[in-house]
Amino acid sequence: MWLVGGAPASCCRPMLLLLALLVAFCPEFAHGASSTTTTPSSRPPVKPRPPPSFPLPPDVRPNGCTAEVEDPDGKGFLDMKVSIIIPYRNEKWEHIKGSLESVLYYTPKRYLAEILMVSDGNGPDNMFVNELRAMSRLVNVLALPSPGIGLIEAKMRAVGGAAVKSSVLVFLEPHIRVNRQWLQPLLRRIRLYPRVLAMPVL
């Protein structure tokens, strides 16, 4: 800027030579950024997060809960991949859909390896395989044949079928709504006590 303001001629010559070289070898220096360059002012605005299709639950977390969302090891829990396992049998679609929507909305995708839906002996009318898979690429379906094997055995089969890259298994019911930052405090407790069976407040 001081060059434009009128510096002595003896000082201007080297600066003008440098300016000439820049224009010769870097034409974009003279004409501004090329049409393919994105400047901060020309970047498309960040789209706001769309609202969920289910009613937002009230924030009922107890005092101090928000302080329990940080990884004590400073890794952001990125080394703790989670498989969420949800068995269901003769469950209404609106219950399953609402449960899965809340999980997808309130769970950071970077933590998820998969969401494993376990159909325990459901018939073709209440298995909902196509509907579940259409909700997210993270959703897998383990279909156990009729007449089913029961909740406990279905969960044990799911453990064997969970993604091998998962280090944490989370079991949920098909008629729940998770809330804000529901997963991080559980991961924090597992980080502090690796052999613990962490349970959320219902």
Secondary structure as the mmCIF struct_conf table of DSSP 4:
data_model
#
loop_
_struct_conf.conf_type_id
_struct_conf.id
_struct_conf.beg_label_comp_id
_struct_conf.beg_label_asym_id
_struct_conf.beg_label_seq_id
_struct_conf.end_label_comp_id
_struct_conf.end_label_asym_id
_struct_conf.end_label_seq_id
TURN_TY1_P TURN_TY1_P1 TRP A 2 GLY A 6
HELX_RH_AL_P HELX_RH_AL_P1 ALA A 9 PHE A 25
HELX_RH_AL_P HELX_RH_AL_P2 PRO A 27 HIS A 31
BEND BEND1 ALA A 33 ALA A 33
TURN_TY1_P TURN_TY1_P2 SER A 35 THR A 36
HELX_LH_PP_P HELX_LH_PP_P1 THR A 37 THR A 39
TURN_TY1_P TURN_TY1_P3 PRO A 40 SER A 42
BEND BEND2 ARG A 43 ARG A 43
HELX_LH_PP_P HELX_LH_PP_P2 PRO A 44 PRO A 52
BEND BEND3 SER A 53 PHE A 54
HELX_LH_PP_P HELX_LH_PP_P3 PRO A 55 PRO A 58
HELX_LH_PP_P HELX_LH_PP_P4 ARG A 61 PRO A 62
TURN_TY1_P TURN_TY1_P4 ASN A 63 GLY A 64
HELX_RH_3T_P HELX_RH_3T_P1 CYS A 65 GLU A 68
BEND BEND4 GLU A 70 GLU A 70
TURN_TY1_P TURN_TY1_P5 PRO A 72 ASP A 73
BEND BEND5 GLY A 74 LYS A 75
TURN_TY1_P TURN_TY1_P6 GLY A 76 ASP A 79
STRN STRN1 VAL A 82 TYR A 88
BEND BEND6 ARG A 89 ASN A 90
HELX_RH_AL_P HELX_RH_AL_P3 TRP A 93 TYR A 106
BEND BEND7 THR A 107 THR A 107
HELX_RH_3T_P HELX_RH_3T_P2 LYS A 109 TYR A 111
STRN STRN2 LEU A 112 ASP A 120
BEND BEND8 GLY A 121 GLY A 121
TURN_TY1_P TURN_TY1_P7 PRO A 124 ASP A 125
BEND BEND9 ASN A 126 ASN A 126
HELX_RH_AL_P HELX_RH_AL_P4 VAL A 129 MET A 135
TURN_TY1_P TURN_TY1_P8 ARG A 137 LEU A 138
STRN STRN3 VAL A 139 LEU A 144
HELX_LH_PP_P HELX_LH_PP_P5 PRO A 145 PRO A 145
TURN_TY1_P TURN_TY1_P9 SER A 146 PRO A 147
HELX_RH_AL_P HELX_RH_AL_P5 LEU A 151 GLY A 161
BEND BEND10 ALA A 162 ALA A 162
TURN_TY1_P TURN_TY1_P10 VAL A 164 LYS A 165
BEND BEND11 SER A 167 SER A 167
STRN STRN4 VAL A 168 PHE A 171
BEND BEND12 PRO A 174 HIS A 175
TURN_TY1_P TURN_TY1_P11 ARG A 180 GLN A 181
BEND BEND13 LEU A 183 LEU A 183
HELX_RH_AL_P HELX_RH_AL_P6 GLN A 184 LEU A 192
BEND BEND14 TYR A 193 TYR A 193
TURN_TY1_P TURN_TY1_P12 PRO A 194 ARG A 195
#
